[in-house]
Amino acid sequence: MPTDPWAGWLDGVEREVSRDRRAALLRNQVRDRVLSQAGLRPGAVAVDLGCGLGFLSLEAARLVGPEGRVYAVDSDREALGRLSVRAGEAGLAHVIPVHADLCKLPLPAGEADAVVARSVLSYVEERGKALRECFRILRPGGRLSICEPLLAEEELWVDWDLQLPLWEKAVAILRSEHPAYSFRGPDLVREVRETGFREADFFVWYADVTRPFIDAREVKRELEGALPGRLSILKTLRAGGMSEEEIDLLARRWAEESWRFSYRDILPCCFVWGRKGEEGEKRPEGTAG
Ligand SMILES: C[S@@+](CC[C@H](N)C(=O)[O-])C[C@H]1O[C@@H](n2cnc3c(N)ncnc32)[C@H](O)[C@@H]1O
């Protein structure tokens, strides 16, 4: 199971978002779209994969009501502990924390009406296994609804000028060394279809996450902490052979550019969904499942 310190990191994100109305709005839009695509109704059984502190689970629990239940699955015990406290405080006793790897779910086949996940599968190396587990635990007719950030396709409107070769070096390191930077939306849709899901489709939403950086130090802090543990972007760049001087140059340029009127940071987020076919349902030509 992964050992990245997600719980503390997620706490930091929540604190930041609580001070930033625009970020909160963006996150809530993502949550509502994932949950609405999952078609949750009162009484339904939902599974939230890689639930973290319960960003999807708690709202899913409100939608399914006390006659339904939400299995909140995560490999990080600390995150599950915090989620339990929150669910208790919100009076959502039908949120059931499950400590497990999402490639090996301790849930019976056909248990769930819906499986949801946000920002999880892009960090999982054995994605095929995880999707097969989703398929197994869904009842016939059950729905899968996922949203993943496409870090490899993040668009920075920066004129790198003399630092362009350095930026290209950084991108090449991330694409070859960082799991989330080799993750692509169309690959996920293909994998969902190959797992056997019907009506699998996707939609890419371009979230504008533009914000200025005070200075190079702030850019480096962001690169260090934008993801936890071994997923840290700064650590990956260093391990991939970028010198501190090269990183400083890039960070300085980025900070300067972030104050320009034309500067933009656009993060595409990929929503993917599918449905497990009903028993006896005829398969569309040329598909599995
Ligand atoms: C970026 S966080 C997202 C948390 C939550 N879905 C949200 O939207 O706030 C990723 C979560 O996935 C969990 N995770 C990563 N790999 C996992 C695995 N193989 N099995 C179970 N959980 C995993 C992490 O512990 C972490 O809580």
The ligand as a Tripos MOL2 file, in Angstrom:
@<TRIPOS>MOLECULE
LIG
   27    29     1     0     0
SMALL
NO_CHARGES

@<TRIPOS>ATOM
      1 C1         -5.3810   13.3070   -3.7210 C.3       1 LIG1
      2 S1         -6.0490   12.3740   -2.4270 S.3       1 LIG1
      3 C2         -7.7800   12.5300   -2.8160 C.3       1 LIG1
      4 C3         -8.6590   12.3540   -1.6220 C.3       1 LIG1
      5 C4        -10.1630   12.5570   -1.8860 C.3       1 LIG1
      6 N1        -10.6380   11.6720   -2.9300 N.3       1 LIG1
      7 C5        -10.4790   14.0010   -2.2340 C.2       1 LIG1
      8 O1        -11.0340   14.2320   -3.3120 O.co2     1 LIG1
      9 O2        -10.1970   14.9060   -1.4110 O.co2     1 LIG1
     10 C6         -5.6960   10.6940   -2.8480 C.3       1 LIG1
     11 C7         -6.1830    9.6890   -1.8040 C.3       1 LIG1
     12 O3         -6.0660    8.3830   -2.3680 O.3       1 LIG1
     13 C8         -5.5330    7.4990   -1.3950 C.3       1 LIG1
     14 N2         -4.8420    6.4080   -2.1080 N.ar      1 LIG1
     15 C9         -3.8150    6.5160   -2.9760 C.ar      1 LIG1
     16 N3         -3.4680    5.3040   -3.4360 N.ar      1 LIG1
     17 C10        -4.3080    4.4110   -2.8510 C.ar      1 LIG1
     18 C11        -4.4640    2.9980   -2.9230 C.ar      1 LIG1
     19 N4         -3.6690    2.2580   -3.7090 N.pl3     1 LIG1
     20 N5         -5.4260    2.4060   -2.1940 N.ar      1 LIG1
     21 C12        -6.2520    3.1460   -1.3970 C.ar      1 LIG1
     22 N6         -6.1510    4.5030   -1.2870 N.ar      1 LIG1
     23 C13        -5.1950    5.1120   -1.9980 C.ar      1 LIG1
     24 C14        -4.5900    8.3640   -0.5700 C.3       1 LIG1
     25 O4         -4.3270    7.7960    0.7050 O.3       1 LIG1
     26 C15        -5.3610    9.6880   -0.5300 C.3       1 LIG1
     27 O5         -6.2000    9.7590    0.5900 O.3       1 LIG1
@<TRIPOS>BOND
     1     1     2 1
     2     2     3 1
     3     2    10 1
     4     3     4 1
     5     4     5 1
     6     5     6 1
     7     5     7 1
     8     7     8 2
     9     7     9 1
    10    10    11 1
    11    11    12 1
    12    11    26 1
    13    12    13 1
    14    13    14 1
    15    13    24 1
    16    14    15 ar
    17    14    23 ar
    18    15    16 ar
    19    16    17 ar
    20    17    18 ar
    21    17    23 ar
    22    18    19 1
    23    18    20 ar
    24    20    21 ar
    25    21    22 ar
    26    22    23 ar
    27    24    25 1
    28    24    26 1
    29    26    27 1
@<TRIPOS>SUBSTRUCTURE
     1 LIG1         1 GROUP 0 **** ****
